[in-house]
Amino acid sequence: MASPLGPVNTTSVDSSFCFRVAAVGGSTGGLGGGAGPCSNMTVNTIEMIINPSCVLEKPKAIRKATINGVRVFPYYSQKVWNGDTYGILGFSRLTDHFPAVPPADGLYLCLAMSRSSSSGCTTPRGLCFGPSCVYSLFNNEVTCCPASEAALG
């Protein structure tokens, strides 16, 4: 996933930020080729680690999400690991809308985020947990590529 671009569109109520999930060539593999753990992987789910407060907020700061222009609906959950609580933002059943192997130019995940949320979850920096956006890609068998991260700039 590339660092977020944006805001790519701003209205009076929201700002859109986009991430690109793309093939990475070379011996480490990638979504579209190579010999690594993600080589030619079917992406069925994307999960990001987010601030737990963003899971609990109502209404949610994410007003709309699309992948390659197709509307997708997020799910939110919390996970406890080593005594710390983390938020999870996920998009599943992606194979219902996209080809088995993502196109060479990747998948574009765009989030329209409310400009009026009081929780601070209105930008990638406020949404993501820590100094970067950590994410995992899962296939239909619920195995995944190693966790990766996108810098927040």
WOQUIBEL-V632728 format. One record per helix or strand of 2 or more residues. SS is the DSSP state (A for helix, B for strand). FROM is the first residue (numbers start at 1). TO is the last residue. If there is no record, write none. Layout:
# WOQUIBEL-V632728
SS_FROM_TO + SS_FROM_TO
This chain:
# WOQUIBEL-V632728
B_5_10 + B_14_21 + B_45_50 + A_52_56 + B_62_67 + B_70_72 + B_75_81 + B_84_91 + A_94_96 + B_107_114 + A_124_127 + B_132_138 + B_148_151
